[in-house]
Amino acid sequence: MTETGYTYTTITGRPGEPMTIGTSFYLDPTTSIRLYGSGDGRPFIGIDHGQVSVNIGPRSTSEITAEDVAVIRRFAQASAELLAEVERLHAERADQSGHAAA
């Protein structure tokens, strides 16, 4: 079964509270994920899914601080943890169905 991914944005406002905006990406093979600016001093990851795009990088490229490195390291760690969990779920479900995990 192949499911198509989707992306959506929500804007929520309640009386007396600040407006909140959230975007969720549920990725599929049409997703483009690239590292841009590597080697030219302006590195960021771009994710494109349908008509929605997000760019992730340090807050400034003119002065990279230890705090900037720590934030990007947290992003990379969470990404690695997501990968490990998705791989675990894939292997578990492949075992349950009797198919080899790819």
N, C-alpha and C positions, 0 to 999 in steps of 0.2 A: 504494500500500500504506500503510495507516494502522496504526501500532503504538501500543499503549497504553503510557504511561509507567508507572514504578513507583518506589517508594521503599522502602528497606530500612535497617535498623539492625543493626550487628554489635557484639557484645560479646566481646572476646577476653581471655583470661587465661592466662598461662603461669607455671609455678612460678618464684618469685624475681623476677618482673617485675610492674610495675603493670598494672592492668586498663585496657584501651583500649576506647573506644566510638566508633564511626563511623556516620554517617548519610549515605546517598547519595540524591539526588533526581534522577530521570530524568524530566524534565518533559514534560507533554502539555497539550492545550488545557483540561483540567479544572483545571489549576493556578491558584491565586489568588496574585497577587503585588501587594502594596499598600504604599504609604508611609503610615504612621500617625503621628500626633502632630505633624505639620508645623504650625508656627505656635504650638503651645502649649508648646514647650520640651522635649518628650519624643519626638524623632523616632526611628523605627525602621522597618525593612522587615520585613513579615511574609510568609512563604511558606507556603501550605497546599496539600498534595497528599494527597488521600485523608484518612486519619485522622492524618497526620503534619504537624506544624507546626514552623517555626523562626522566631525573631525575631532580627534583626541590628540592632544600634545601638551607640552609644557606651557605655562602661562606666558612666558616670554622667552624668546630665543636670543635676546641680546645679552642676558645674564642668567645662566643656568645656575641655580643654587642647590645646596644639599637638600633643601625642602622639595624642590622640583624633582630631583632624582628619587626621593622617598615616595612622592605621590605616584610617579610613573612606575616605580617598583611595586607599589600596592596594586596598581592596575594590572601589571604583568602577572603578579601572584594570583590575583582573583581570576584572571584569564586562564592560567595554568590549572587552577582548581576546577574551573568550569569544564575544561577539556578532560581532566581526569574523571570527573563525575559522569560526563556524557559517554566517555569510553567505557566506564564501568557499567552503566545502564545498557549500552549497546551489547556488550559481551554477555551480561546477565540474560538479556532477552533472547540473544542468539542461542545461548545454552538451553534456555527453556523451550525454544521452538525446534531444537535439534539441528540448527544451522551453524556453520562456522562463522565466527565474527570476522568481518573484513577489515 
